[in-house]
């Protein structure tokens, strides 16, 4: 049985998580099929800007539509805010937004505008990044301690 068969059925507007390195996953929104090929809309950084990511920010980012297989072979559906925020209508709201946003340059920011923020914004109209909140919750208390001890 191939990996493909183990994937759940996808619906346009689903948030997909592609596991990345140990810290961050990449997120996209399932766009549907064109000529039998499934596509994902995702916030991506133009190749030449990768080094800027060291600073957590890339000016030259864009939302692109790529075939699912190109974005990643391994993924899972992560509609994790469905119980808190009703998903918006794909054909009425999400698809037109994706089509429009693809024409605009976007600043990628690891803390405030990463691929997960972009995906939740499209699906729910709400920006959220659990992975950043997890990292933050580890970093911030440490900073706070140091600050209170006047180390920084």
Secondary structure as GFF3:
##gff-version 3
##sequence-region A 1 152
A	DSSP	alpha_helix	3	6	.	.	.	ID=ss1
A	DSSP	beta_strand	15	18	.	.	.	ID=ss2
A	DSSP	beta_strand	26	34	.	.	.	ID=ss3
A	DSSP	beta_strand	37	45	.	.	.	ID=ss4
A	DSSP	three_ten_helix	47	55	.	.	.	ID=ss5
A	DSSP	beta_strand	57	67	.	.	.	ID=ss6
A	DSSP	alpha_helix	68	71	.	.	.	ID=ss7
A	DSSP	beta_strand	76	77	.	.	.	ID=ss8
A	DSSP	pi_helix	90	94	.	.	.	ID=ss9
A	DSSP	alpha_helix	95	101	.	.	.	ID=ss10
A	DSSP	beta_strand	106	109	.	.	.	ID=ss11
A	DSSP	alpha_helix	115	124	.	.	.	ID=ss12
A	DSSP	alpha_helix	130	148	.	.	.	ID=ss13
###
